[in-house]
Amino acid sequence: MSSLQSLEISNKRVFLRCDLNVPIKDGEIVDDGRIRASLPTIKFLLESGASLVIGAHLGRPKGEISSELSLAPVAERLRVLLNREVDFVAGKRAHVIPHVGKGHVQLLENLRFSAAETSKVQSERESFAREIADSVDCYVGDGFGAVHRSHASVYDLPLMLPHAPGFLVSAEVEILEKLTRNPERPYAVILGGSKVSDKIAVISNLLDKVNVLAIGGGMVFTFLAAQGKVIGKSLVEKELIPTVKELISRAAGLGVDLLLPTDIVVAPAFSADAPATVVSVDGIGEEMMGLDIGPASAKNFAAAIAPCKTVFWNGPMGVFEFPAFAHGTRVVAQALKEISGMSVVGGGDSAAAVRSFGFADSDFGYISTGGGASLEYLEGKQLPGLQALDL
């Protein structure tokens, strides 16, 4: 397996694939966590005498130019964080600036503005990757949030060049290895988010590895429905109820402490100003929908993970963007901060939530940059971007 330190980069032009897919609202970056996570690798490469061509994506433009999905705000934030000039060239196929010296930094426009970046036709992806490969000397993969994609800049390009993982990707893999191979026990996993279909494979793969599994978020209502409870207008994936029943039975057989909420915060509509009411899981009205786990459940979840030495959390417990339905997610975040063992926040909405509540990244053992990539790794899948980097 190659390492960044072993890659010859002095006086070389390096293509650096980052994950700069940050939330942007009205042209302003809401959370620059992913940009900051890329800085150690960027600075190392520059200090080692390289020049950089940084490639990344934002959202899903599907091969079309979109001003709302331009990386221009990211280029400006990079200039501030690096305290140096960053060349940014917009356009559908932003070109690599030729003939530059060491220390030069260029950020390409959103790679997904080119349909070839995400094409399912290998020859189209390879052609796009070759355009970049012909302008650089080597490749560093540091965009962990994209390594589960077989995209041109993630999979095809590193196969054409001397390559190595960046510090962020190496750190993510090390953490995920600890979670899957030999976690310190007791080991708890907390899963939330809207759809149980997004987490079924993770639950199935982790059931024989964990001691505690806590379920919250919109996905919990499929579990409650599987237990025969009335869930009103709450989100449910009816076709998965038989699968969920099997998982509940399997957890019991393995001796896993499967935690489901005992109370729910409900409202008549999905709205920030909808009146919130706490009810028992047996008392959800037909015209109500659950938007958060209740305070007693949040307290139970916190108590269950308090003695654990390893905790992985992915997915909010409720609609944390609405203050009335943020309590469960905030309590879980606080509980993770207080455990004495290793706490891992699994990227995506969970990372956005803890930062929106005012927690610092240093409050947790690790905050992943890749929600989807982390989950697929924990499912046991082979991730194309890691395969290309020999990881």
C-alpha positions in Angstrom: 0.0 0.0 0.0 1.4 3.4 -1.0 1.6 6.3 1.4 1.7 10.0 0.8 5.2 10.3 2.3 6.4 7.7 -0.2 5.1 9.5 -3.3 7.6 11.6 -5.2 6.0 15.1 -5.2 8.8 17.6 -5.1 8.6 19.9 -8.2 5.7 17.7 -9.4 2.3 18.8 -10.4 -0.2 16.9 -8.2 -3.8 16.3 -8.9 -5.5 16.3 -5.5 -9.1 14.9 -5.4 -10.8 16.5 -2.4 -14.3 16.3 -1.0 -15.4 20.0 -0.9 -19.1 19.2 -1.2 -20.1 21.8 1.5 -23.5 23.2 2.2 -23.9 26.6 0.5 -26.9 29.0 1.1 -27.3 32.2 -0.8 -23.8 32.0 -2.0 -22.3 31.6 1.5 -20.7 28.5 2.9 -22.7 27.3 5.9 -20.2 24.7 7.2 -16.6 24.6 5.9 -15.7 21.4 7.9 -14.9 19.4 4.7 -12.6 22.2 3.4 -10.8 22.4 6.7 -10.4 18.6 6.8 -8.5 18.8 3.5 -6.0 21.4 4.7 -3.4 19.0 6.3 -2.9 17.2 2.9 -2.9 20.5 0.9 -0.3 22.1 3.2 1.9 19.0 3.2 2.0 18.9 -0.6 2.8 22.6 -0.9 5.5 22.4 1.8 7.0 19.4 -0.1 7.5 21.5 -3.2 4.5 20.5 -5.3 2.0 22.5 -7.3 -1.6 21.6 -7.0 -4.6 21.0 -9.2 -7.5 20.4 -6.9 -10.6 18.6 -8.2 -13.9 18.3 -6.4 -17.6 18.3 -6.8 -20.6 20.0 -5.4 -24.1 18.5 -5.4 -25.5 16.7 -8.4 -25.6 19.0 -11.4 -25.9 16.0 -13.8 -23.5 17.3 -16.4 -25.1 20.8 -16.6 -23.6 24.1 -15.5 -25.3 25.5 -12.4 -24.3 28.8 -10.8 -25.7 27.5 -7.5 -23.4 24.5 -7.6 -20.2 26.4 -8.6 -17.1 25.9 -6.5 -16.4 29.7 -6.6 -17.3 30.2 -3.0 -15.0 27.2 -2.1 -12.1 28.8 -4.0 -12.6 32.0 -2.0 -12.7 30.1 1.3 -9.5 28.2 0.4 -7.8 31.5 -0.3 -8.6 32.7 3.2 -7.7 29.4 4.9 -4.4 28.9 3.0 -3.6 32.6 3.0 -2.4 32.3 -0.6 -3.7 32.8 -4.1 -5.9 30.1 -5.5 -6.6 30.2 -9.3 -10.2 29.3 -10.2 -11.2 28.8 -13.8 -14.9 28.4 -14.3 -16.5 26.5 -17.2 -17.9 23.1 -18.2 -14.5 21.7 -18.7 -12.3 24.0 -16.6 -8.8 23.5 -18.0 -5.6 22.9 -16.0 -3.4 26.0 -16.1 -0.2 25.1 -17.8 3.5 25.9 -17.0 3.3 26.9 -13.4 5.9 26.6 -10.6 5.9 24.9 -7.3 3.5 26.3 -4.7 0.8 27.2 -7.3 -2.8 26.1 -6.4 -5.6 25.8 -8.9 -9.1 24.7 -8.0 -11.0 23.2 -11.0 -14.7 24.1 -11.4 -17.2 21.4 -10.3 -16.1 18.2 -12.0 -19.7 17.1 -12.3 -20.4 19.9 -14.7 -19.0 17.4 -17.2 -21.3 14.4 -17.7 -18.3 12.3 -18.3 -17.2 12.5 -14.7 -20.1 10.4 -13.5 -20.8 8.5 -16.7 -21.7 4.8 -16.5 -19.7 4.3 -19.8 -16.2 3.5 -18.8 -14.7 4.9 -22.0 -16.3 8.3 -21.4 -14.9 8.4 -17.9 -11.5 7.3 -19.0 -11.4 10.0 -21.8 -12.2 12.7 -19.2 -9.6 11.3 -16.8 -7.0 11.2 -19.5 -7.5 14.9 -20.2 -6.5 15.6 -16.6 -3.8 12.9 -16.4 -1.9 14.4 -19.4 -1.5 17.7 -17.5 -0.3 16.4 -14.1 2.4 14.1 -12.8 0.7 12.2 -10.0 -2.5 11.7 -8.0 -3.4 12.1 -4.4 -6.9 10.9 -3.3 -8.2 12.7 -0.3 -11.9 13.0 -1.0 -13.2 10.3 1.3 -16.8 11.4 0.8 -16.7 10.3 -2.8 -14.6 7.0 -2.6 -17.8 4.9 -2.9 -18.3 6.3 -6.4 -16.9 4.9 -9.6 -16.3 8.3 -11.0 -13.6 9.5 -13.4 -11.7 11.6 -10.9 -12.1 9.0 -8.1 -11.4 5.7 -9.8 -10.2 6.0 -13.4 -7.7 8.8 -12.9 -5.6 7.3 -10.1 -5.1 4.2 -12.2 -3.4 6.3 -14.8 -0.9 7.9 -12.5 1.5 7.3 -9.6 -0.9 7.7 -6.7 -1.3 7.7 -2.9 -4.0 8.4 -0.4 -4.1 11.7 1.4 -4.0 12.1 5.2 -7.8 12.4 5.4 -8.5 9.2 3.5 -5.9 7.3 5.5 -7.4 8.5 8.8 -10.9 7.7 7.8 -9.9 4.1 6.8 -8.0 3.6 10.1 -11.0 4.7 12.1 -13.4 2.5 10.1 -11.1 -0.5 10.5 -11.3 0.0 14.3 -15.1 0.0 14.1 -15.3 -3.1 12.0 -12.4 -5.4 13.1 -11.6 -5.0 16.8 -13.6 -2.3 18.5 -13.0 -1.8 22.2 -16.2 -2.9 24.1 -18.9 -2.2 25.0 -19.5 -1.1 21.4 -22.6 1.0 20.5 -24.0 2.1 17.2 -26.6 4.9 17.0 -28.5 5.2 13.7 -31.0 7.8 12.6 -32.0 9.6 9.5 -35.1 9.4 7.4 -35.0 6.1 5.6 -34.4 2.7 7.0 -33.6 1.5 3.5 -30.4 3.6 3.7 -29.3 1.7 6.8 -30.6 -1.9 6.4 -27.3 -3.2 5.1 -25.3 -1.5 7.8 -27.6 -2.9 10.6 -27.4 -6.4 9.1 -23.6 -6.2 8.9 -23.0 -4.8 12.3 -25.5 -6.8 14.4 -23.0 -9.5 15.3 -20.4 -6.9 16.1 -22.2 -4.5 18.5 -23.4 -4.6 22.0 -25.9 -1.8 21.7 -27.9 -0.6 18.7 -30.1 2.5 19.1 -32.5 3.5 16.4 -34.0 7.0 16.0 -34.9 9.4 13.3 -37.6 8.8 10.6 -36.3 5.3 10.1 -37.6 4.3 13.6 -41.2 4.3 12.5 -40.7 1.3 10.2 -39.4 -0.5 13.3 -42.4 0.7 15.4 -44.8 -0.4 12.6 -43.0 -3.8 12.6 -44.0 -4.1 16.2 -47.6 -3.4 15.3 -47.8 0.1 16.6 -49.9 2.9 15.1 -47.6 5.5 13.6 -50.0 8.0 12.2 -48.6 10.1 9.3 -45.0 9.3 10.2 -42.5 8.2 7.6 -42.6 4.5 6.9 -41.3 2.1 4.3 -44.0 -0.6 4.4 -42.2 -3.0 2.0 -39.3 -3.2 4.5 -41.4 -4.2 7.5 -40.8 -8.0 7.1 -37.0 -7.3 6.8 -37.1 -5.2 9.9 -39.0 -7.9 11.8 -36.2 -10.3 10.9 -33.6 -7.8 12.2 -35.4 -7.4 15.5 -35.6 -11.1 15.9 -31.9 -11.5 15.0 -30.8 -8.8 17.4 -32.7 -10.7 20.2 -31.0 -13.9 19.3 -27.5 -12.3 19.4 -28.1 -10.7 22.7 -27.8 -7.2 21.2 -29.5 -4.4 23.3 -31.7 -3.0 20.6 -33.0 0.4 21.8 -36.1 1.9 20.2 -37.8 5.0 21.5 -40.5 4.8 24.2 -41.8 8.3 23.5 -42.0 10.5 20.4 -42.3 14.2 19.7 -45.2 14.5 17.2 -46.8 17.3 15.2 -49.7 17.6 12.8 -47.4 18.8 10.0 -43.8 18.9 8.9 -43.1 22.5 9.8 -40.8 24.5 12.0 -43.7 26.2 13.7 -45.9 23.1 14.1 -47.0 22.6 17.7 -44.9 19.8 19.2 -46.4 17.3 21.6 -44.6 14.4 23.5 -46.6 11.1 23.4 -45.9 7.5 24.1 -45.0 5.3 21.2 -48.4 3.7 21.8 -50.2 7.0 21.6 -49.3 8.4 18.2 -52.5 9.8 16.8 -53.7 9.0 13.2 -53.3 12.6 12.1 -49.9 13.1 13.8 -46.3 12.5 12.5 -43.2 11.8 14.6 -40.5 14.4 14.1 -38.1 13.5 17.0 -37.5 10.9 19.7 -39.0 12.0 23.0 -37.0 13.3 26.0 -37.3 10.0 27.9 -35.9 8.1 24.9 -33.1 10.6 24.5 -32.2 10.1 28.1 -32.3 6.3 27.8 -30.1 6.5 24.7 -27.6 8.7 26.5 -27.5 6.4 29.5 -27.0 3.3 27.3 -23.9 4.7 25.6 -22.4 6.3 28.7 -20.4 3.2 29.7 -19.4 2.3 26.1 -15.8 2.4 24.9 -16.6 2.7 21.3 -19.6 4.6 19.8 -20.5 5.2 16.1 -23.3 7.6 15.3 -24.8 8.3 11.9 -28.1 10.1 11.3 -30.0 12.6 13.4 -32.7 11.6 15.9 -35.2 14.0 14.5 -35.6 17.1 12.3 -32.8 18.9 14.1 -33.1 21.9 11.7 -36.4 22.8 13.5 -35.6 23.9 17.1 -38.8 22.2 18.5 -37.5 18.8 17.1 -33.8 19.1 17.8 -33.7 17.9 21.4 -33.1 14.2 20.8 -30.2 14.9 18.4 -28.6 17.4 20.8 -28.8 15.0 23.7 -27.1 12.2 21.7 -24.4 14.6 20.6 -23.8 15.7 24.3 -23.6 12.0 25.3 -21.0 11.2 22.7 -18.9 14.2 23.9 -18.9 12.8 27.4 -18.0 9.2 26.9 -14.5 8.2 27.9 -13.9 5.9 24.9 -13.7 6.5 21.1 -16.7 8.5 19.7 -17.1 8.7 15.9 -19.7 11.0 14.3 -20.4 9.4 10.9 -20.5 12.5 8.6 -23.4 13.9 6.7 -26.3 15.3 8.7 -24.8 14.1 12.0 -21.7 16.3 11.4 -23.8 19.2 10.4 -26.0 18.8 13.4 -23.2 18.8 16.0 -21.7 21.9 14.4 -25.0 23.7 14.3 -25.4 23.0 18.0 -22.1 24.7 18.7 -20.0 21.6 19.4 -16.4 21.7 18.3 -14.9 19.0 16.2 -12.4 18.4 19.1 -15.3 17.4 21.4 -15.5 14.1 19.6 -13.0 11.4 18.9 -13.5 11.7 15.1 -15.9 13.4 12.8 -16.1 11.6 9.4 -16.4 13.6 6.2 -18.2 10.9 4.3 -21.6 9.8 5.5 -22.5 7.6 2.5 -18.9 6.3 2.1 -18.7 5.5 5.8 -21.9 3.5 5.7 -20.9 1.5 2.7 -17.6 0.7 4.3 -19.4 -0.5 7.4 -21.7 -2.6 5.2 -18.6 -4.5 4.1 -18.6 -3.2 0.5 -15.5 -2.7 -1.6 -15.2 1.0 -2.3 -13.9 1.9 -5.9 -11.9 4.9 -4.8 -10.1 3.0 -2.1 -9.5 0.1 -4.5 -7.8 2.5 -6.9 -5.6 3.8 -4.1 -4.6 0.2 -3.2 -6.3 0.6 0.2 
